[in-house]
């Protein structure tokens, strides 16, 4: 049985990241976001009923593809970076380091990687 705080309302939906998650809005959830690592303590989060996957209100609305003037190709939202070369984990916009376990936008043609906040 689903706890009362996870009632299925219009605030529940499926979300396809690396795998499919059935998310519920939980106004009391203060877990770290699986996409960016930040903690949301005022707005609540969207959490998967079957695992520890959590998205904050900012990351749940990230588009699957985006564009930026820096790159002429569409950028795809990527859910993990398996490249273990340390110099690969940098944002091509702000030139700051990216955490390889958090989401980013990537151009497969140019091999550009960017923080979602930089798009």
Protein Blocks (a to p, Z undefined) as FASTA:
>chain_A
ZZfklcccfkbccdddfbccdddddfkbccdcfklopacfknopaddfkbmcdcdfklmm
pcfbdcdfkbmbdcdddfbdfbfbfklmccfklopacdfkbccdddfklopacdfklZZ
